[in-house]
């Protein structure tokens, strides 16, 4: 992508997502992703209805009148975007590629975090961890992350979520909120996620949120006769007769099995997740997930 085109695309994403973050997501984000706890702020005179457990007895004795401690939420968080840059992200049959959708979602999450004074970092992965951007604050830092997502070309085209999750666990010493933006296409021959053990470990240390990116065309095969299909990540080419109902049914069942097993794993480890397609509005599913967390 030419530099001018890239900057124009980044600017377009910024204009769209900053508005969404400020007008729609800011309050929901604040409620959904809480700080590490409460810190002492000040003391004030006791008022009817105050919790007596918060009375500051030293100040009360000094002024011979009841005073209570006031606490504030320790808001600042560290947010990590775990971004899938594998070859399967360069796919989309509707309005955009999965890669473009990931860039938009990353921007929305980053600007929402920025409004709440949180630090944002990113990690790109494919068949291995390709890039690590340490958490920082600021608009220029967020724009750098968006620009990198749009133009990044991985050395390895495959997907290895286990390695990326292990890297997250080792690299981030303190608890963070980790958004995984991926199609999660990393299953064994039985449609089971290969990365379950790594996800289990990561979710114990960090607040993990899964955003599964998909295209509707991936969920089923159209009946269009003989089709040569190439795996973007392995390069393997197969000839599939899509006119055969059995083949279409087998594929649809495989997709459903993968999706169900993924959902079961997320539920097992209490990981909030949301499915976002390249053709649908992502505002509603994101707001729904935020509200569920904040309830």
ABEGO torsion letter per residue (X at the ends): XBAAAAAAAAAAAAAAAAAAAAAAAAAAAAAABBBAEBBBABBBBBBBGBBAAABBAAAAAAAGBBBBBBBBBBABBBBBBBBBABAAABBEABABBAAAAAAAAAAAAAAAAAAAGBBBBBBBBBABBABBBBBBBEAAAAAAAAAAAAABBBABABBBAAAAAAAAAAABABBBBBBBBBAGBBBBAAGBBAAAAAAAAAAAABBBBBBBBBBAAAABBBBAEBBBBBBAAAGBBBBBBAABAAAAAAAAAAAAAAAAAAAAAAAAAGBBBBBBBAABBAAAAAAAAAAAAAX
